Amino acid sequence: MARYRGPRLKKCRQVGMVLPGLTNKVALKRPFPPGQHGTRRKGKQSDFKERMVEKQKMRFHYGILEKQFRRYVTEASRRRGPTGRILVTLLESRLDSVVWRLGLAATIPGARQMVVHGHISINGVRTDRPSFQVKMGDAIAIHPKSRAKPFIQAALEFAAGRVRPSFLEFDPALAAGKMVVAPEREDMPFECDPQKIVEYYSQQI
C-alpha cells in the first residue's frame, strides 16, 4: 500500500500549519518552509499557489497520494451537490479518518495501522481497508479478539478523554462507536478551503 513515509513536520511546514491528522504536535517550532531559503520566501502568493497549498493541506492530512486524491475529487464532481462539501464528506468518511476521530489513535497513520492489522470491525465484520467508506448508521468497533491487547487498552483509555465531532458517537466501555450523520464541511479539524481545491482540478477532470 503506497503511502508517505517521510518526515511529517516537513509537510506541515510546507503548508504553514500543523495538520492534526499527520502529527500530534501543537505548534511548529519553525513556522516557515523547509530548505535553505525557507526564511526568505515571502511575498504574495499567486492564485495557483493558494489553490495548490489548500490541496496539499487536505492531501497530507488524510495521508493520500496524488493519484488517489484526484479520484476522490473526480467522484465528488460526479455526485449531486457542491463538489467541495462532497469531497470533505468522502474523506472524513474514510475508515482510518473515522478511527482517528473516535480517538482510538493519535494520528491518521496510527489509525491506518490499526485498520490494516485487522483490529477494527464494521457492523461486526473485520475490515482491513483504510479507505473503506463508513456510512451513516455503521457501527465501528474494536474487534473482539483485539480488545485484550495492551496497546488497544491504552487506546481505549486515550479515547475516553478525547473530544469527538458531532457526527460520531463512541462508548469506551463497549469499545464501539457509530456514525450518526454524514460528516460536513464544518466538521473538518483544520482550516481548509475545499472550493479552491475544486478550482485547482477544474481543468484536469
LOLOVEX-267532 format. One record per residue (C-alpha): x, y, z; residue number from 1; residue in one letter. Coordinates in Angstrom, 2 decimals. Example, Ala and Ser with C-alpha at 12.3 -4.5 7.8 and 13.67 -1.06 7.14 Angstrom:
// LOLOVEX-267532
PT       u       v       w pos code
PT   12.30   -4.50    7.80   1    A
PT   13.67   -1.06    7.14   2    S
//
This chain:
// LOLOVEX-267532
PT       u       v       w pos code
PT    0.00    0.00    0.00   1    M
PT    1.59    3.25   -1.15   2    A
PT    1.82    5.97    1.47   3    R
PT    4.13    8.77    2.57   4    Y
PT    6.83    7.57    4.99   5    R
PT    9.00   10.67    5.28   6    G
PT    9.24   13.41    7.96   7    P
PT    5.75   14.63    8.85   8    R
PT    6.65   18.04   10.26   9    L
PT    8.34   18.85    6.97  10    K
PT    4.95   18.53    5.26  11    K
PT    3.33   20.72    7.91  12    C
PT    5.97   23.38    7.34  13    R
PT    5.36   23.27    3.60  14    Q
PT    1.72   24.31    4.08  15    V
PT    2.40   26.63    7.03  16    G
PT    0.27   24.93    9.68  17    M
PT    0.04   21.88   11.94  18    V
PT   -2.09   19.17   10.33  19    L
PT   -3.72   17.29   13.23  20    P
PT   -4.17   14.05   11.31  21    G
PT   -0.49   13.92   10.43  22    L
PT    1.12   14.79   13.76  23    T
PT    0.10   15.34   17.38  24    N
PT    2.34   18.39   17.72  25    K
PT    0.54   21.52   18.93  26    V
PT    2.64   24.11   17.11  27    A
PT    5.53   24.38   14.67  28    L
PT    8.86   25.38   16.18  29    K
PT    9.95   26.68   12.78  30    R
PT    6.84   28.14   11.11  31    P
PT    8.47   28.68    7.71  32    F
PT    9.01   26.40    4.69  33    P
PT   11.82   23.82    4.88  34    P
PT   15.01   24.24    2.92  35    G
PT   18.00   26.56    2.77  36    Q
PT   15.94   29.56    1.64  37    H
PT   12.83   28.85    3.71  38    G
PT   13.08   32.03    5.79  39    T
PT   13.46   34.21    2.67  40    R
PT   10.34   33.03    0.86  41    R
PT    8.00   35.95    1.30  42    K
PT    5.60   37.91   -0.82  43    G
PT    2.08   37.47   -2.06  44    K
PT    1.15   34.01   -3.30  45    Q
PT   -0.32   33.56   -6.75  46    S
PT   -3.85   32.19   -7.13  47    D
PT   -2.39   28.92   -8.38  48    F
PT   -0.11   28.63   -5.34  49    K
PT   -3.01   29.29   -2.94  50    E
PT   -5.08   26.55   -4.58  51    R
PT   -2.17   24.12   -4.57  52    M
PT   -1.46   24.75   -0.87  53    V
PT   -5.11   24.07    0.02  54    E
PT   -4.94   20.84   -1.98  55    K
PT   -1.72   19.78   -0.26  56    Q
PT   -3.16   20.54    3.19  57    K
PT   -6.01   18.12    2.63  58    M
PT   -3.88   15.50    0.91  59    R
PT   -1.19   15.48    3.61  60    F
PT   -3.74   15.49    6.45  61    H
PT   -5.56   12.40    5.18  62    Y
PT   -2.36   10.70    4.01  63    G
PT   -3.45   10.27    0.41  64    I
PT   -1.18   10.23   -2.62  65    L
PT   -1.93   12.42   -5.63  66    E
PT   -3.47    9.78   -7.91  67    K
PT   -5.92    8.60   -5.25  68    Q
PT   -6.78   12.15   -4.21  69    F
PT   -7.61   13.03   -7.81  70    R
PT  -10.02   10.08   -7.89  71    R
PT  -11.79   11.45   -4.81  72    Y
PT  -12.18   14.84   -6.50  73    V
PT  -13.49   13.17   -9.67  74    T
PT  -16.01   11.15   -7.67  75    E
PT  -17.14   14.24   -5.76  76    A
PT  -17.67   16.13   -9.02  77    S
PT  -19.91   13.35  -10.34  78    R
PT  -22.32   13.48   -7.40  79    R
PT  -25.14   15.94   -6.95  80    R
PT  -24.39   18.92   -4.74  81    G
PT  -21.43   21.21   -4.02  82    P
PT  -18.27   19.37   -5.03  83    T
PT  -16.18   20.79   -2.18  84    G
PT  -18.61   19.67    0.54  85    R
PT  -18.99   16.21   -1.02  86    I
PT  -15.20   15.88   -1.16  87    L
PT  -14.97   16.61    2.58  88    V
PT  -17.70   14.03    3.28  89    T
PT  -15.86   11.37    1.28  90    L
PT  -12.55   12.00    3.03  91    L
PT  -13.99   12.32    6.53  92    E
PT  -15.87    9.04    5.96  93    S
PT  -12.69    7.05    5.29  94    R
PT  -12.30    4.34    7.93  95    L
PT   -8.82    5.45    9.01  96    D
PT  -10.06    9.02    9.49  97    S
PT  -13.13    7.84   11.45  98    V
PT  -10.99    5.66   13.74  99    V
PT   -8.78    8.69   14.41 100    W
PT  -11.76   10.99   15.04 101    R
PT  -13.16    8.45   17.51 102    L
PT   -9.93    8.93   19.47 103    G
PT   -8.58    5.40   19.06 104    L
PT   -5.29    6.63   17.57 105    A
PT   -3.17    9.76   17.98 106    A
PT   -2.82   10.29   14.22 107    T
PT   -4.36    9.04   10.98 108    I
PT   -1.23    6.97   10.16 109    P
PT   -1.66    5.30   13.56 110    G
PT   -5.33    4.65   12.81 111    A
PT   -4.39    3.24    9.40 112    R
PT   -2.04    0.76   11.06 113    Q
PT   -4.82   -0.41   13.40 114    M
PT   -7.12   -0.98   10.44 115    V
PT   -4.55   -2.79    8.28 116    V
PT   -3.66   -5.12   11.16 117    H
PT   -7.29   -6.16   11.49 118    G
PT   -8.15   -4.59   14.84 119    H
PT  -11.27   -2.75   13.57 120    I
PT  -14.65   -4.15   12.56 121    S
PT  -17.58   -2.53   10.76 122    I
PT  -21.03   -3.86   11.67 123    N
PT  -19.35   -6.91   13.19 124    G
PT  -17.17   -7.70   10.16 125    V
PT  -13.41   -7.26   10.38 126    R
PT  -12.25   -4.68    7.84 127    T
PT   -8.61   -4.07    6.87 128    D
PT   -9.05   -1.35    4.20 129    R
PT   -8.21    2.17    5.47 130    P
PT  -10.11    3.69    2.52 131    S
PT  -13.36    1.87    3.39 132    F
PT  -16.25    4.35    3.23 133    Q
PT  -18.14    4.41    6.54 134    V
PT  -21.83    5.16    6.04 135    K
PT  -24.41    6.76    8.30 136    M
PT  -25.57    4.17   10.84 137    G
PT  -22.46    1.98   10.55 138    D
PT  -21.08    0.65   13.85 139    A
PT  -17.30    0.90   14.24 140    I
PT  -15.75   -1.27   16.94 141    A
PT  -12.54   -2.85   18.17 142    I
PT  -12.56   -6.47   17.02 143    H
PT  -13.32   -8.78   20.00 144    P
PT  -10.06  -10.72   19.56 145    K
PT   -8.06   -7.49   19.83 146    S
PT   -9.66   -5.92   22.90 147    R
PT   -7.38   -7.65   25.44 148    A
PT   -4.18   -6.41   23.79 149    K
PT   -2.31   -3.86   25.97 150    P
PT   -1.98   -1.23   23.25 151    F
PT   -5.71   -1.48   22.49 152    I
PT   -6.50   -0.95   26.18 153    Q
PT   -4.21    2.09   26.12 154    A
PT   -6.02    3.35   23.00 155    A
PT   -9.40    3.00   24.74 156    L
PT   -8.14    4.96   27.76 157    E
PT   -6.86    7.63   25.38 158    F
PT  -10.21    7.69   23.56 159    A
PT  -12.17    8.23   26.77 160    A
PT  -10.70   11.71   27.16 161    G
PT  -10.93   12.81   23.53 162    R
PT  -13.41   15.36   22.21 163    V
PT  -15.27   13.84   19.26 164    R
PT  -17.07   15.54   16.37 165    P
PT  -20.86   15.67   16.43 166    S
PT  -21.27   13.14   13.60 167    F
PT  -19.78   10.34   15.74 168    L
PT  -20.80    8.58   18.94 169    E
PT  -18.48    6.35   20.98 170    F
PT  -18.81    4.18   24.09 171    D
PT  -15.38    3.31   25.57 172    P
PT  -16.93    0.61   27.76 173    A
PT  -18.18   -1.25   24.67 174    L
PT  -15.15   -0.24   22.55 175    A
PT  -17.65    0.71   19.85 176    A
PT  -18.94    3.81   18.11 177    G
PT  -21.33    4.83   15.36 178    K
PT  -21.56    7.38   12.58 179    M
PT  -24.87    9.08   13.38 180    V
PT  -24.91   11.54   10.46 181    V
PT  -22.73   12.17    7.43 182    A
PT  -19.76   14.50    8.12 183    P
PT  -19.98   18.04    6.77 184    E
PT  -17.50   20.78    5.81 185    R
PT  -17.82   22.31    9.30 186    E
PT  -16.59   19.05   10.89 187    D
PT  -13.09   19.35    9.44 188    M
PT  -10.47   19.59   12.23 189    P
PT   -8.32   22.22   10.47 190    F
PT   -8.76   25.29    8.29 191    E
PT   -9.04   24.50    4.60 192    C
PT  -10.99   25.85    1.62 193    D
PT  -12.34   22.91   -0.44 194    P
PT  -13.58   25.28   -3.15 195    Q
PT  -10.00   26.21   -4.01 196    K
PT   -9.21   22.52   -4.37 197    I
PT  -12.09   22.14   -6.81 198    V
PT  -10.77   25.14   -8.74 199    E
PT   -7.27   23.60   -8.79 200    Y
PT   -8.59   20.48  -10.52 201    Y
PT  -11.23   22.21  -12.65 202    S
PT   -9.12   21.99  -15.83 203    Q
PT   -7.87   18.47  -15.12 204    Q
PT  -11.04   16.41  -14.58 205    I
//
